[in-house]
Amino acid sequence: MRTLDAVVLEAPIFADLDAQYAEQLAGCSRTVGFEAGETLFREGDPADVFYVLRRGRVALELFVPGRGPITIETADEGEVVGWSWLFPPHTWHFDARAVTPIRAVAVNGVCIREKCDGDPALGYELMRRFSSVLLDRLNATQVRLADLYGGSHGR
């Protein structure tokens, strides 16, 4: 049986992460599952966790008045879902819904933020890695909204 730190290190975002940091992440982690159609989190709710997907697909959705929810992006096995735990005010910016059954590692954001406060090098490392996730999600949102409203993808 694999340890949680080994599972966390399998995610591309944590490739080559120092083993001591992986252990700290694992110390704040547990395994979870969701059925297809189940909500992982909702926009505006407290963001106190992130998920490392081991199996399944998650849709990140944005509610558009007059249109309902639109899928901004999907995340698959090996990807991380959730970055809002890292940035105040620690609330979700999207909804996340399981498209297929999900198996994941849930990392407690409050726990890992406390560890980052005690170890600024860990905090920097996670900020650096999650910033790329944030930029990818923002770019996907821009493209999706441009498609939705007939705008262009560039200037």
Steps between C-alpha positions, in 0.01 A plus 500: 500500500633842402532779754316829451827687441581258216154557351538879526839485324338321203312819408695697235462824700706340778763338277845531659352644821734449792403189699467697826239725333315199365488361855357830625231492231421138584468593868213731404338251261239228477352295220151587377251393236211663317231351279431635151288816528607572857627849586851534641455870580287804411595853403498730804535220758807486726801354318673278752625210286655407169480168319763293324299288255596134492209385280217672322411835347383823663325787321574853618186702440399862504137607532403746226168681556254415225710202387556294813824318582771482235804277521814712503742210515523135595765339717606138470712241677826647627374857505425725795159656558483808719730794553273731698613346831830684451375856444291714736208521545520119449171461312434300185485685167331216307283198560663158465290197402603138456438402137597140573558320830798660675776365720725772637729614774345795685759733653373714786575860401492639855751237615736559208475881533612463863794288387587764239493771769752297698716417197518786247697282256204258485265795454708635213517160334123449517429858389728453200332175401142613560555828315536301179166328572340839562633641173381196305150533647485872430608445139241226455233729644595780261483269198168347609340840565628634166340199329180548697464869427649505150813693590850434371771305678760770446511872482 
